[in-house]
Amino acid sequence: MKLLQLILLLFFINLSAQPTWQPAPNAFSNPNGQRFDDVFFLNENLGWAANGYYARIYKTTDGGLTWTEQLNESDIPGGYYFRKIEFLNENIGFIGTLNGTFFKTIDGGTNWTEVTNISPNPNAICGLDAVGASTIYGCGAYFNPAYIIKSTDSGDTWTFIDMSTYANALVEVLFLDENTGFTAGRNTNGGTILKTTDGGVTWTEIYNSNISGEYVWKLQTLEGNTDIMFGAVSSVGANPGLLITSNDGGQTWTSFDAPETDIQAVGFITENHGWMGGHTTGFYETLNGGQTWTNLNVGNNLNRIFIINSTSAYAAGTTIYKYTEDTLSTEDLSRNDYEHLDIKILGNPVEHYLEFTINFESDENILIELYDINGKFIKQLSRDIILQPTLKTYKFNVSELAAGTYFVDFHNNSGRSSIKIVKR
């Protein structure tokens, strides 16, 4: 009798087990707070992860329990930063980088070759989305210029679409079918979402945050109901980041304050139950559609949440994380800090010139922008590509600024940070 009771107790305990976010076992955990920028799965078992700064690709065939390194920086010297990974099928896949190079595999990631037949060559690719049997879209980048790339023959040939009329930066692309889709980033007015119904020939803006300097960083449609959409609005300065939601395919939007300003990752398994995170946070959970958030104290530096189904999902941060009912028995080694740029202001308050140095320890892409004390974008000071470690001095004439307090925003491969200056 006691044995039967024990069996029944274990049975009901198992039934009541709830999925949780846990670090995936045997996954590489980045030092210095650097992140995996992306994770992609074709099904519950087969997936890949792209490690950004350390330029590594990992593959799993058992649902993230074990990972095999397929590519690292020693295979392709040049200081690459891997931003996005996407597969059409188990053989054909693509890596978008921030270094003006685009890679393709036709053997499941064992070998990678550079894609050279896109004209003009995209200087970076932040978003990729495969749809149908042979169509793939890409977009770039979080810095100027904005463009879409498209292939309808599994990446054998490409079309380049200039998007400068609609945006000055694109980060995310998400398609429902070969013709209908969305891209997101920012324009001069604020974070933007654009929609096409003709395969990218024409676009219509369906959302703008109306705060200059913000990005719409990630998009998601709900599994089983693509009319329900979610977006992460990454802000700057004193402004909160936002969760934006739509239940009518993007015609109207509702916004809620997000857990951090520089919010990036978003993923929902129901209309009300989901998570967000960014450069300075791990997983924050909501059970009421974003009205309130709970810090789960798991993870760090999140960029992508990839939903499989209501009980299975993956995320990319300082390591790979899995949402599962199973107990993975893995210690969370991810750190709660990430490396900021080494910036020294040369004189503050400033009068006529703003001058500072940045010690770049590796190659970088960097945007330097000026905001007022309330977080309002004033102007872009510089867009710079750093090809090798260097100490660089920047000097800008700020004589036209009124006396007061301002923020200089630095947006590089690893995140955003700001320094307060006073203009006399």
BADRENFI-707768 format. One record per residue (C-alpha): residue in three letters; x, y, z negated; residue number from 1. Coordinates in steps of 0.001 Angstrom, whole numbers. Layout:
N
@resn ALA&X X&Y Y&Z Z&resi NUM .
...
END
This chain:
424
@resn MET&X 0&Y 0&Z 0&resi 1 .
@resn LYS&X 2805&Y 2401&Z -936&resi 2 .
@resn LEU&X 4611&Y 1593&Z 2315&resi 3 .
@resn LEU&X 1475&Y 2406&Z 4312&resi 4 .
@resn GLN&X 1070&Y 5706&Z 2441&resi 5 .
@resn LEU&X 4704&Y 6608&Z 3168&resi 6 .
@resn ILE&X 4283&Y 5840&Z 6859&resi 7 .
@resn LEU&X 1124&Y 7969&Z 7020&resi 8 .
@resn LEU&X 2867&Y 10812&Z 5172&resi 9 .
@resn LEU&X 5804&Y 10799&Z 7588&resi 10 .
@resn PHE&X 3371&Y 10667&Z 10492&resi 11 .
@resn PHE&X 1486&Y 13755&Z 9343&resi 12 .
@resn ILE&X 4701&Y 15609&Z 8496&resi 13 .
@resn ASN&X 5903&Y 14936&Z 12032&resi 14 .
@resn LEU&X 2597&Y 16156&Z 13467&resi 15 .
@resn SER&X 2874&Y 19396&Z 11527&resi 16 .
@resn ALA&X 6489&Y 20101&Z 12551&resi 17 .
@resn GLN&X 6785&Y 23564&Z 14042&resi 18 .
@resn PRO&X 9296&Y 24586&Z 16718&resi 19 .
@resn THR&X 12083&Y 26916&Z 15596&resi 20 .
@resn TRP&X 14976&Y 28777&Z 17249&resi 21 .
@resn GLN&X 18315&Y 27061&Z 16669&resi 22 .
@resn PRO&X 21792&Y 27313&Z 18217&resi 23 .
@resn ALA&X 22214&Y 24595&Z 20827&resi 24 .
@resn PRO&X 24725&Y 21938&Z 19754&resi 25 .
@resn ASN&X 28048&Y 21752&Z 21573&resi 26 .
@resn ALA&X 27507&Y 25141&Z 23223&resi 27 .
@resn PHE&X 30406&Y 27585&Z 23361&resi 28 .
@resn SER&X 30062&Y 30368&Z 20769&resi 29 .
@resn ASN&X 31617&Y 33634&Z 21878&resi 30 .
@resn PRO&X 34171&Y 35451&Z 19740&resi 31 .
@resn ASN&X 34012&Y 39223&Z 19282&resi 32 .
@resn GLY&X 30231&Y 39263&Z 19646&resi 33 .
@resn GLN&X 30395&Y 38851&Z 23428&resi 34 .
@resn ARG&X 27339&Y 37306&Z 25022&resi 35 .
@resn PHE&X 26004&Y 34749&Z 27386&resi 36 .
@resn ASP&X 24093&Y 37001&Z 29764&resi 37 .
@resn ASP&X 21769&Y 34371&Z 31197&resi 38 .
@resn VAL&X 20310&Y 30884&Z 30920&resi 39 .
@resn PHE&X 18240&Y 29116&Z 33577&resi 40 .
@resn PHE&X 16421&Y 25754&Z 33618&resi 41 .
@resn LEU&X 14817&Y 23857&Z 36490&resi 42 .
@resn ASN&X 12991&Y 21586&Z 34024&resi 43 .
@resn GLU&X 13188&Y 20641&Z 30351&resi 44 .
@resn ASN&X 16476&Y 18800&Z 30801&resi 45 .
@resn LEU&X 18413&Y 20384&Z 33677&resi 46 .
@resn GLY&X 19827&Y 23844&Z 33142&resi 47 .
@resn TRP&X 22782&Y 26217&Z 33405&resi 48 .
@resn ALA&X 24168&Y 29088&Z 31336&resi 49 .
@resn ALA&X 26276&Y 32065&Z 32452&resi 50 .
@resn ASN&X 28807&Y 33443&Z 29980&resi 51 .
@resn GLY&X 29282&Y 37131&Z 30802&resi 52 .
@resn TYR&X 32646&Y 38564&Z 29730&resi 53 .
@resn TYR&X 34368&Y 35175&Z 29600&resi 54 .
@resn ALA&X 33125&Y 34278&Z 33117&resi 55 .
@resn ARG&X 32145&Y 30663&Z 32457&resi 56 .
@resn ILE&X 29326&Y 28475&Z 33772&resi 57 .
@resn TYR&X 27949&Y 25567&Z 31743&resi 58 .
@resn LYS&X 25534&Y 22828&Z 32799&resi 59 .
@resn THR&X 23288&Y 20539&Z 30747&resi 60 .
@resn THR&X 21312&Y 17493&Z 31870&resi 61 .
@resn ASP&X 19884&Y 16522&Z 28475&resi 62 .
@resn GLY&X 17947&Y 19587&Z 27384&resi 63 .
@resn GLY&X 20870&Y 21490&Z 25908&resi 64 .
@resn LEU&X 22191&Y 18752&Z 23616&resi 65 .
@resn THR&X 25483&Y 18623&Z 25525&resi 66 .
@resn TRP&X 27060&Y 21119&Z 27926&resi 67 .
@resn THR&X 29705&Y 20662&Z 30622&resi 68 .
@resn GLU&X 31889&Y 23566&Z 31680&resi 69 .
@resn GLN&X 31747&Y 23846&Z 35476&resi 70 .
@resn LEU&X 33540&Y 27136&Z 36120&resi 71 .
@resn ASN&X 35764&Y 29513&Z 34187&resi 72 .
@resn GLU&X 37898&Y 32574&Z 34808&resi 73 .
@resn SER&X 40978&Y 30503&Z 35599&resi 74 .
@resn ASP&X 39176&Y 29011&Z 38625&resi 75 .
@resn ILE&X 38391&Y 32448&Z 40078&resi 76 .
@resn PRO&X 40974&Y 34970&Z 38812&resi 77 .
@resn GLY&X 39862&Y 38580&Z 38994&resi 78 .
@resn GLY&X 38242&Y 39474&Z 35695&resi 79 .
@resn TYR&X 34649&Y 38668&Z 36648&resi 80 .
@resn TYR&X 31641&Y 39395&Z 34473&resi 81 .
@resn PHE&X 28838&Y 36869&Z 35062&resi 82 .
@resn ARG&X 25436&Y 38560&Z 34749&resi 83 .
@resn LYS&X 22821&Y 36212&Z 36265&resi 84 .
@resn ILE&X 22477&Y 32557&Z 37273&resi 85 .
@resn GLU&X 19620&Y 31072&Z 39323&resi 86 .
@resn PHE&X 18968&Y 27799&Z 41151&resi 87 .
@resn LEU&X 16596&Y 27004&Z 44020&resi 88 .
@resn ASN&X 16871&Y 23283&Z 43343&resi 89 .
@resn GLU&X 19264&Y 20876&Z 41642&resi 90 .
@resn ASN&X 21960&Y 21592&Z 44241&resi 91 .
@resn ILE&X 21673&Y 25189&Z 45492&resi 92 .
@resn GLY&X 22387&Y 27962&Z 43027&resi 93 .
@resn PHE&X 23787&Y 31480&Z 42733&resi 94 .
@resn ILE&X 25794&Y 33633&Z 40309&resi 95 .
@resn GLY&X 25405&Y 37410&Z 40242&resi 96 .
@resn THR&X 28371&Y 39350&Z 38824&resi 97 .
@resn LEU&X 29139&Y 42968&Z 37939&resi 98 .
@resn ASN&X 32255&Y 42914&Z 40100&resi 99 .
@resn GLY&X 31010&Y 43198&Z 43677&resi 100 .
@resn THR&X 31184&Y 39424&Z 44197&resi 101 .
@resn PHE&X 28306&Y 36974&Z 44639&resi 102 .
@resn PHE&X 28765&Y 33203&Z 44357&resi 103 .
@resn LYS&X 26842&Y 30199&Z 45726&resi 104 .
@resn THR&X 26955&Y 26444&Z 45073&resi 105 .
@resn ILE&X 25459&Y 23640&Z 47149&resi 106 .
@resn ASP&X 26468&Y 20773&Z 44845&resi 107 .
@resn GLY&X 24809&Y 21653&Z 41553&resi 108 .
@resn GLY&X 27605&Y 23891&Z 40331&resi 109 .
@resn THR&X 30597&Y 21620&Z 40823&resi 110 .
@resn ASN&X 32043&Y 23987&Z 43431&resi 111 .
@resn TRP&X 31338&Y 27690&Z 44030&resi 112 .
@resn THR&X 32104&Y 29863&Z 47058&resi 113 .
@resn GLU&X 31856&Y 33604&Z 47569&resi 114 .
@resn VAL&X 28907&Y 34906&Z 49599&resi 115 .
@resn THR&X 30350&Y 37295&Z 52196&resi 116 .
@resn ASN&X 27540&Y 37751&Z 54726&resi 117 .
@resn ILE&X 25547&Y 40542&Z 52996&resi 118 .
@resn SER&X 25898&Y 43991&Z 54555&resi 119 .
@resn PRO&X 26513&Y 46292&Z 52848&resi 120 .
@resn ASN&X 28070&Y 44186&Z 50127&resi 121 .
@resn PRO&X 26214&Y 44665&Z 46815&resi 122 .
@resn ASN&X 28536&Y 46096&Z 44173&resi 123 .
@resn ALA&X 26768&Y 44136&Z 41423&resi 124 .
@resn ILE&X 23778&Y 41822&Z 40980&resi 125 .
@resn CYS&X 21875&Y 41919&Z 37685&resi 126 .
@resn GLY&X 18711&Y 40048&Z 38686&resi 127 .
@resn LEU&X 17976&Y 36920&Z 40736&resi 128 .
@resn ASP&X 14719&Y 35020&Z 41269&resi 129 .
@resn ALA&X 14157&Y 31927&Z 43401&resi 130 .
@resn VAL&X 10629&Y 31342&Z 44663&resi 131 .
@resn GLY&X 9240&Y 28647&Z 46938&resi 132 .
@resn ALA&X 11478&Y 26137&Z 48657&resi 133 .
@resn SER&X 14040&Y 28476&Z 50205&resi 134 .
@resn THR&X 13435&Y 32129&Z 49228&resi 135 .
@resn ILE&X 15559&Y 34032&Z 46739&resi 136 .
@resn TYR&X 15603&Y 37688&Z 45745&resi 137 .
@resn GLY&X 18302&Y 39644&Z 43934&resi 138 .
@resn CYS&X 18649&Y 43202&Z 42639&resi 139 .
@resn GLY&X 21269&Y 45531&Z 41296&resi 140 .
@resn ALA&X 22450&Y 47064&Z 39249&resi 141 .
@resn TYR&X 22082&Y 48838&Z 35922&resi 142 .
@resn PHE&X 24179&Y 51563&Z 37563&resi 143 .
@resn ASN&X 23771&Y 53284&Z 40958&resi 144 .
@resn PRO&X 22847&Y 52498&Z 43677&resi 145 .
@resn ALA&X 19591&Y 50504&Z 43554&resi 146 .
@resn TYR&X 18962&Y 47731&Z 46100&resi 147 .
@resn ILE&X 17285&Y 44392&Z 46734&resi 148 .
@resn ILE&X 18850&Y 41440&Z 48535&resi 149 .
@resn LYS&X 16683&Y 38698&Z 50045&resi 150 .
@resn SER&X 17188&Y 35320&Z 51705&resi 151 .
@resn THR&X 14497&Y 33063&Z 53166&resi 152 .
@resn ASP&X 16861&Y 30254&Z 54225&resi 153 .
@resn SER&X 18383&Y 29153&Z 50902&resi 154 .
@resn GLY&X 21079&Y 31807&Z 50987&resi 155 .
@resn ASP&X 22476&Y 31134&Z 54464&resi 156 .
@resn THR&X 21575&Y 34660&Z 55640&resi 157 .
@resn TRP&X 20642&Y 37802&Z 53713&resi 158 .
@resn THR&X 18735&Y 41059&Z 54116&resi 159 .
@resn PHE&X 19823&Y 44170&Z 52206&resi 160 .
@resn ILE&X 17000&Y 46538&Z 51159&resi 161 .
@resn ASP&X 17927&Y 50085&Z 50105&resi 162 .
@resn MET&X 15796&Y 50984&Z 47051&resi 163 .
@resn SER&X 17154&Y 54485&Z 46412&resi 164 .
@resn THR&X 13768&Y 56001&Z 47319&resi 165 .
@resn TYR&X 12199&Y 54231&Z 44349&resi 166 .
@resn ALA&X 14942&Y 53848&Z 41734&resi 167 .
@resn ASN&X 18521&Y 54673&Z 40842&resi 168 .
@resn ALA&X 19137&Y 51393&Z 38971&resi 169 .
@resn LEU&X 17529&Y 47925&Z 39079&resi 170 .
@resn VAL&X 18073&Y 45207&Z 36486&resi 171 .
@resn GLU&X 15316&Y 42614&Z 36901&resi 172 .
@resn VAL&X 13449&Y 40931&Z 39768&resi 173 .
@resn LEU&X 10462&Y 38593&Z 39326&resi 174 .
@resn PHE&X 8348&Y 37084&Z 42122&resi 175 .
@resn LEU&X 5045&Y 35210&Z 41956&resi 176 .
@resn ASP&X 5363&Y 33866&Z 45512&resi 177 .
@resn GLU&X 7436&Y 34610&Z 48596&resi 178 .
@resn ASN&X 5672&Y 37954&Z 49180&resi 179 .
@resn THR&X 4334&Y 39237&Z 45850&resi 180 .
@resn GLY&X 6740&Y 40320&Z 43187&resi 181 .
@resn PHE&X 8188&Y 42954&Z 40875&resi 182 .
@resn THR&X 11486&Y 44657&Z 40217&resi 183 .
@resn ALA&X 12412&Y 46775&Z 37220&resi 184 .
@resn GLY&X 15043&Y 49289&Z 36164&resi 185 .
@resn ARG&X 14958&Y 53055&Z 36020&resi 186 .
@resn ASN&X 14552&Y 56188&Z 38117&resi 187 .
@resn THR&X 14888&Y 59883&Z 37322&resi 188 .
@resn ASN&X 11614&Y 59854&Z 35372&resi 189 .
@resn GLY&X 12286&Y 56847&Z 33148&resi 190 .
@resn GLY&X 12083&Y 53071&Z 32992&resi 191 .
@resn THR&X 10215&Y 51810&Z 36040&resi 192 .
@resn ILE&X 8446&Y 48710&Z 37376&resi 193 .
@resn LEU&X 7835&Y 48409&Z 41123&resi 194 .
@resn LYS&X 5548&Y 45945&Z 42928&resi 195 .
@resn THR&X 5575&Y 44575&Z 46479&resi 196 .
@resn THR&X 3008&Y 42431&Z 48284&resi 197 .
@resn ASP&X 4849&Y 42195&Z 51622&resi 198 .
@resn GLY&X 8119&Y 40547&Z 50650&resi 199 .
@resn GLY&X 9957&Y 43742&Z 49736&resi 200 .
@resn VAL&X 9164&Y 45830&Z 52828&resi 201 .
@resn THR&X 7197&Y 48379&Z 50765&resi 202 .
@resn TRP&X 7009&Y 49038&Z 47027&resi 203 .
@resn THR&X 4604&Y 50800&Z 44670&resi 204 .
@resn GLU&X 5460&Y 52011&Z 41182&resi 205 .
@resn ILE&X 3072&Y 50435&Z 38665&resi 206 .
@resn TYR&X 4738&Y 51612&Z 35448&resi 207 .
@resn ASN&X 7021&Y 54389&Z 34209&resi 208 .
@resn SER&X 8058&Y 55012&Z 30618&resi 209 .
@resn ASN&X 8460&Y 58737&Z 31400&resi 210 .
@resn ILE&X 11556&Y 59083&Z 29220&resi 211 .
@resn SER&X 14566&Y 59756&Z 31397&resi 212 .
@resn GLY&X 17468&Y 57409&Z 30673&resi 213 .
@resn GLU&X 15319&Y 54422&Z 29697&resi 214 .
@resn TYR&X 15304&Y 51081&Z 31540&resi 215 .
@resn VAL&X 12716&Y 48374&Z 31932&resi 216 .
@resn TRP&X 15253&Y 45607&Z 31265&resi 217 .
@resn LYS&X 13394&Y 42292&Z 31440&resi 218 .
@resn LEU&X 10013&Y 41096&Z 32743&resi 219 .
@resn GLN&X 7956&Y 37972&Z 32086&resi 220 .
@resn THR&X 4622&Y 36612&Z 33252&resi 221 .
@resn LEU&X 2753&Y 34204&Z 31008&resi 222 .
@resn GLU&X 2897&Y 30548&Z 32025&resi 223 .
@resn GLY&X -528&Y 29607&Z 33415&resi 224 .
@resn ASN&X -1786&Y 33203&Z 33712&resi 225 .
@resn THR&X 420&Y 35553&Z 35719&resi 226 .
@resn ASP&X -1998&Y 38453&Z 35162&resi 227 .
@resn ILE&X -547&Y 38654&Z 31646&resi 228 .
@resn MET&X 2833&Y 40387&Z 31806&resi 229 .
@resn PHE&X 5473&Y 41490&Z 29309&resi 230 .
@resn GLY&X 8365&Y 43916&Z 29636&resi 231 .
@resn ALA&X 11252&Y 45138&Z 27479&resi 232 .
@resn VAL&X 11946&Y 48880&Z 27629&resi 233 .
@resn SER&X 15502&Y 49685&Z 26562&resi 234 .
@resn SER&X 15786&Y 53219&Z 25220&resi 235 .
@resn VAL&X 18525&Y 55480&Z 23899&resi 236 .
@resn GLY&X 19210&Y 57868&Z 21037&resi 237 .
@resn ALA&X 16367&Y 58407&Z 18593&resi 238 .
@resn ASN&X 13725&Y 56757&Z 20765&resi 239 .
@resn PRO&X 12450&Y 53276&Z 19875&resi 240 .
@resn GLY&X 12650&Y 50487&Z 22428&resi 241 .
@resn LEU&X 9301&Y 49181&Z 23585&resi 242 .
@resn LEU&X 7388&Y 46011&Z 24294&resi 243 .
@resn ILE&X 5006&Y 46733&Z 27155&resi 244 .
@resn THR&X 2146&Y 44367&Z 27992&resi 245 .
@resn SER&X -452&Y 44080&Z 30742&resi 246 .
@resn ASN&X -3428&Y 41729&Z 31098&resi 247 .
@resn ASP&X -4395&Y 42782&Z 34620&resi 248 .
@resn GLY&X -1288&Y 42004&Z 36663&resi 249 .
@resn GLY&X 414&Y 45315&Z 35954&resi 250 .
@resn GLN&X -2391&Y 47733&Z 36807&resi 251 .
@resn THR&X -2514&Y 49048&Z 33214&resi 252 .
@resn TRP&X -15&Y 48781&Z 30370&resi 253 .
@resn THR&X -24&Y 48948&Z 26573&resi 254 .
@resn SER&X 3147&Y 49690&Z 24610&resi 255 .
@resn PHE&X 4359&Y 48791&Z 21102&resi 256 .
@resn ASP&X 7536&Y 49779&Z 19288&resi 257 .
@resn ALA&X 10202&Y 47082&Z 19643&resi 258 .
@resn PRO&X 12611&Y 45859&Z 16931&resi 259 .
@resn GLU&X 15547&Y 47958&Z 18221&resi 260 .
@resn THR&X 16316&Y 50857&Z 20548&resi 261 .
@resn ASP&X 18492&Y 48918&Z 23006&resi 262 .
@resn ILE&X 15965&Y 46090&Z 23353&resi 263 .
@resn GLN&X 16532&Y 43653&Z 26226&resi 264 .
@resn ALA&X 15265&Y 40073&Z 25857&resi 265 .
@resn VAL&X 11550&Y 39275&Z 25854&resi 266 .
@resn GLY&X 9712&Y 35943&Z 25913&resi 267 .
@resn PHE&X 6136&Y 34926&Z 25044&resi 268 .
@resn ILE&X 4476&Y 31496&Z 24871&resi 269 .
@resn THR&X 959&Y 32876&Z 24359&resi 270 .
@resn GLU&X -608&Y 36294&Z 24769&resi 271 .
@resn ASN&X 160&Y 37028&Z 21115&resi 272 .
@resn HIS&X 3123&Y 34818&Z 20160&resi 273 .
@resn GLY&X 6556&Y 35843&Z 21379&resi 274 .
@resn TRP&X 10034&Y 37177&Z 20632&resi 275 .
@resn MET&X 12340&Y 40064&Z 21455&resi 276 .
@resn GLY&X 16000&Y 40861&Z 20817&resi 277 .
@resn GLY&X 18862&Y 42995&Z 22042&resi 278 .
@resn HIS&X 22482&Y 43958&Z 21596&resi 279 .
@resn THR&X 22239&Y 44503&Z 17841&resi 280 .
@resn THR&X 19561&Y 41967&Z 16859&resi 281 .
@resn GLY&X 18707&Y 38303&Z 16955&resi 282 .
@resn PHE&X 15188&Y 36934&Z 17305&resi 283 .
@resn TYR&X 12272&Y 39055&Z 16138&resi 284 .
@resn GLU&X 8925&Y 37267&Z 16271&resi 285 .
@resn THR&X 5409&Y 38601&Z 16726&resi 286 .
@resn LEU&X 2161&Y 36702&Z 16244&resi 287 .
@resn ASN&X -97&Y 39626&Z 17171&resi 288 .
@resn GLY&X 1113&Y 40727&Z 20571&resi 289 .
@resn GLY&X 3813&Y 43116&Z 19370&resi 290 .
@resn GLN&X 1913&Y 45065&Z 16722&resi 291 .
@resn THR&X 4275&Y 43793&Z 14013&resi 292 .
@resn TRP&X 7604&Y 41958&Z 14061&resi 293 .
@resn THR&X 9380&Y 39532&Z 11715&resi 294 .
@resn ASN&X 13152&Y 39125&Z 11687&resi 295 .
@resn LEU&X 13902&Y 35377&Z 11951&resi 296 .
@resn ASN&X 17576&Y 35939&Z 10993&resi 297 .
@resn VAL&X 18693&Y 33667&Z 13817&resi 298 .
@resn GLY&X 20846&Y 34611&Z 16795&resi 299 .
@resn ASN&X 22566&Y 37759&Z 17977&resi 300 .
@resn ASN&X 23133&Y 39932&Z 21064&resi 301 .
@resn LEU&X 20194&Y 38517&Z 23043&resi 302 .
@resn ASN&X 19775&Y 39233&Z 26754&resi 303 .
@resn ARG&X 17452&Y 36514&Z 28132&resi 304 .
@resn ILE&X 14649&Y 34335&Z 26782&resi 305 .
@resn PHE&X 13667&Y 31558&Z 29193&resi 306 .
@resn ILE&X 10317&Y 29910&Z 28473&resi 307 .
@resn ILE&X 9804&Y 26254&Z 29455&resi 308 .
@resn ASN&X 6437&Y 25631&Z 27754&resi 309 .
@resn SER&X 4672&Y 26281&Z 24441&resi 310 .
@resn THR&X 7133&Y 24135&Z 22465&resi 311 .
@resn SER&X 10363&Y 24524&Z 24429&resi 312 .
@resn ALA&X 12424&Y 27581&Z 25389&resi 313 .
@resn TYR&X 16027&Y 28738&Z 25638&resi 314 .
@resn ALA&X 17788&Y 32041&Z 25058&resi 315 .
@resn ALA&X 21154&Y 33593&Z 25903&resi 316 .
@resn GLY&X 23073&Y 35540&Z 23267&resi 317 .
@resn THR&X 26439&Y 35045&Z 21601&resi 318 .
@resn THR&X 25696&Y 31358&Z 22192&resi 319 .
@resn ILE&X 22790&Y 29405&Z 23718&resi 320 .
@resn TYR&X 19706&Y 28986&Z 21550&resi 321 .
@resn LYS&X 16877&Y 26460&Z 21862&resi 322 .
@resn TYR&X 13276&Y 26681&Z 20647&resi 323 .
@resn THR&X 12370&Y 23117&Z 19703&resi 324 .
@resn GLU&X 10548&Y 20894&Z 17229&resi 325 .
@resn ASP&X 13705&Y 18808&Z 16840&resi 326 .
@resn THR&X 16369&Y 19502&Z 14232&resi 327 .
@resn LEU&X 19598&Y 20222&Z 16069&resi 328 .
@resn SER&X 21776&Y 20364&Z 12908&resi 329 .
@resn THR&X 23947&Y 23126&Z 14316&resi 330 .
@resn GLU&X 25458&Y 25951&Z 12298&resi 331 .
@resn ASP&X 24791&Y 29417&Z 13691&resi 332 .
@resn LEU&X 28313&Y 30709&Z 14281&resi 333 .
@resn SER&X 27192&Y 33797&Z 16180&resi 334 .
@resn ARG&X 28337&Y 37051&Z 14638&resi 335 .
@resn ASN&X 26202&Y 40042&Z 13834&resi 336 .
@resn ASP&X 28574&Y 42503&Z 15433&resi 337 .
@resn TYR&X 29816&Y 43155&Z 18916&resi 338 .
@resn GLU&X 32823&Y 45062&Z 20148&resi 339 .
@resn HIS&X 32168&Y 48727&Z 20789&resi 340 .
@resn LEU&X 34358&Y 50703&Z 23110&resi 341 .
@resn ASP&X 37383&Y 52321&Z 21492&resi 342 .
@resn ILE&X 36447&Y 55986&Z 22025&resi 343 .
@resn LYS&X 38188&Y 59008&Z 20502&resi 344 .
@resn ILE&X 36672&Y 62496&Z 20839&resi 345 .
@resn LEU&X 39432&Y 65090&Z 21260&resi 346 .
@resn GLY&X 37966&Y 68002&Z 19350&resi 347 .
@resn ASN&X 34474&Y 68212&Z 17858&resi 348 .
@resn PRO&X 32695&Y 70692&Z 17771&resi 349 .
@resn VAL&X 33296&Y 71457&Z 21432&resi 350 .
@resn GLU&X 33168&Y 74824&Z 23132&resi 351 .
@resn HIS&X 33880&Y 74837&Z 26844&resi 352 .
@resn TYR&X 35063&Y 71279&Z 27488&resi 353 .
@resn LEU&X 34101&Y 67862&Z 26180&resi 354 .
@resn GLU&X 37194&Y 65669&Z 26147&resi 355 .
@resn PHE&X 37702&Y 62107&Z 24931&resi 356 .
@resn THR&X 39744&Y 58981&Z 25563&resi 357 .
@resn ILE&X 38550&Y 55419&Z 26040&resi 358 .
@resn ASN&X 40864&Y 52487&Z 25486&resi 359 .
@resn PHE&X 39641&Y 49863&Z 27963&resi 360 .
@resn GLU&X 40907&Y 46434&Z 26958&resi 361 .
@resn SER&X 39660&Y 44812&Z 30175&resi 362 .
@resn ASP&X 37894&Y 45610&Z 33432&resi 363 .
@resn GLU&X 34610&Y 47456&Z 32907&resi 364 .
@resn ASN&X 31632&Y 49141&Z 34495&resi 365 .
@resn ILE&X 30653&Y 52212&Z 32519&resi 366 .
@resn LEU&X 28003&Y 54920&Z 32634&resi 367 .
@resn ILE&X 28619&Y 58046&Z 30552&resi 368 .
@resn GLU&X 25533&Y 60199&Z 30021&resi 369 .
@resn LEU&X 24528&Y 63219&Z 27953&resi 370 .
@resn TYR&X 21354&Y 63426&Z 25809&resi 371 .
@resn ASP&X 19963&Y 66083&Z 23505&resi 372 .
@resn ILE&X 19341&Y 65539&Z 19789&resi 373 .
@resn ASN&X 15822&Y 64220&Z 20515&resi 374 .
@resn GLY&X 17032&Y 61568&Z 22956&resi 375 .
@resn LYS&X 16100&Y 63488&Z 26123&resi 376 .
@resn PHE&X 18362&Y 62734&Z 29077&resi 377 .
@resn ILE&X 20302&Y 65789&Z 30308&resi 378 .
@resn LYS&X 22712&Y 64499&Z 32951&resi 379 .
@resn GLN&X 25108&Y 61764&Z 34004&resi 380 .
@resn LEU&X 28694&Y 62694&Z 33266&resi 381 .
@resn SER&X 30433&Y 59767&Z 34955&resi 382 .
@resn ARG&X 29947&Y 56376&Z 36578&resi 383 .
@resn ASP&X 33302&Y 54638&Z 36453&resi 384 .
@resn ILE&X 34686&Y 51246&Z 37515&resi 385 .
@resn ILE&X 37705&Y 50110&Z 35496&resi 386 .
@resn LEU&X 39766&Y 47461&Z 37258&resi 387 .
@resn GLN&X 42372&Y 46708&Z 34584&resi 388 .
@resn PRO&X 43192&Y 47486&Z 30937&resi 389 .
@resn THR&X 43992&Y 51160&Z 30553&resi 390 .
@resn LEU&X 43749&Y 54194&Z 28292&resi 391 .
@resn LYS&X 41806&Y 56842&Z 30181&resi 392 .
@resn THR&X 41083&Y 60488&Z 29386&resi 393 .
@resn TYR&X 37784&Y 62127&Z 30403&resi 394 .
@resn LYS&X 37138&Y 65878&Z 30481&resi 395 .
@resn PHE&X 33816&Y 67581&Z 31309&resi 396 .
@resn ASN&X 32843&Y 71248&Z 31466&resi 397 .
@resn VAL&X 29944&Y 71824&Z 29062&resi 398 .
@resn SER&X 29987&Y 75610&Z 29024&resi 399 .
@resn GLU&X 26395&Y 75756&Z 30292&resi 400 .
@resn LEU&X 25015&Y 73873&Z 27290&resi 401 .
@resn ALA&X 23243&Y 75810&Z 24562&resi 402 .
@resn ALA&X 24707&Y 75606&Z 21089&resi 403 .
@resn GLY&X 23431&Y 72578&Z 19214&resi 404 .
@resn THR&X 23815&Y 68834&Z 18658&resi 405 .
@resn TYR&X 24000&Y 66282&Z 21491&resi 406 .
@resn PHE&X 24661&Y 62585&Z 22026&resi 407 .
@resn VAL&X 27147&Y 61171&Z 24538&resi 408 .
@resn ASP&X 25900&Y 57711&Z 25597&resi 409 .
@resn PHE&X 28361&Y 55040&Z 26746&resi 410 .
@resn HIS&X 26807&Y 52070&Z 28598&resi 411 .
@resn ASN&X 29282&Y 49357&Z 29533&resi 412 .
@resn ASN&X 29204&Y 45613&Z 30184&resi 413 .
@resn SER&X 28798&Y 44848&Z 26495&resi 414 .
@resn GLY&X 26078&Y 47289&Z 25511&resi 415 .
@resn ARG&X 25274&Y 50894&Z 24704&resi 416 .
@resn SER&X 26740&Y 53118&Z 22026&resi 417 .
@resn SER&X 26586&Y 56848&Z 21392&resi 418 .
@resn ILE&X 28660&Y 59531&Z 19709&resi 419 .
@resn LYS&X 27244&Y 62735&Z 18279&resi 420 .
@resn ILE&X 28880&Y 65994&Z 19333&resi 421 .
@resn VAL&X 28235&Y 69604&Z 18351&resi 422 .
@resn LYS&X 28362&Y 72383&Z 20948&resi 423 .
@resn ARG&X 29382&Y 75784&Z 19603&resi 424 .
END
